[in-house]
Amino acid sequence: MDYSPIIQELIQALRQLPSVGTRSAERYALFLLESPVSVSERLAEAILEVKAKIQPCDRCGFFSETSICSVCADSTRDSKLWCIVEKPHDVLKIEKTGAFKGLYHVLGGRLSPIEGVTPEDLTIALLERRISENPPEEIVIALSADVEGETTSLYIAQLLKGKPIKVSRPATGLPAGGGLEFADSVTLGFALSGRRQIS
Ligand SMILES: [Zn+2]
């Protein structure tokens, strides 16, 4: 005797979420089954609403409900200082440190010859366009300290060569492989304040 096919489908759907194994998925499914329908409605509506309303900012790629995100639209930010990150949530991570007051550019990932990720898969063309339209004075490249992160950083530094833009990296202290995701806010804040120029 097993769960009916539609309960099994719910369990399988929940299992798609990161860090949710079969046992957790079963627990969530049973919780939803036993809760009032309003609990499921709220969850389903919240998911559909973010999927319908949140889009990447046209300028920097951060999460936004409008074509230009709240960071890009904030005229008090230093528009001459940019920080390049991999994922939208890296922006939130850096914002939490309070150590950075410039603008961002979200790459959408990093170059990986092994996984077949090329510059065309990232927002490199958008970055180049932004730079030609409104060049910054300094770009901080804040990618993870693993091979792919290094490759991507070098690629971008090469791209910026010859342009009157200072290129820097956060000081050491970012963990390898985990992007900015696992750096705690204090470490990340220090790393950004103590950034070192590479070209
Ligand atoms: Zn933006």
Residues whose N, C-alpha, C, O or C-beta is under 5 A from the ligand:
A	BS01	ZN	C57 R59 C60 G61 F62 I68 C69 C72
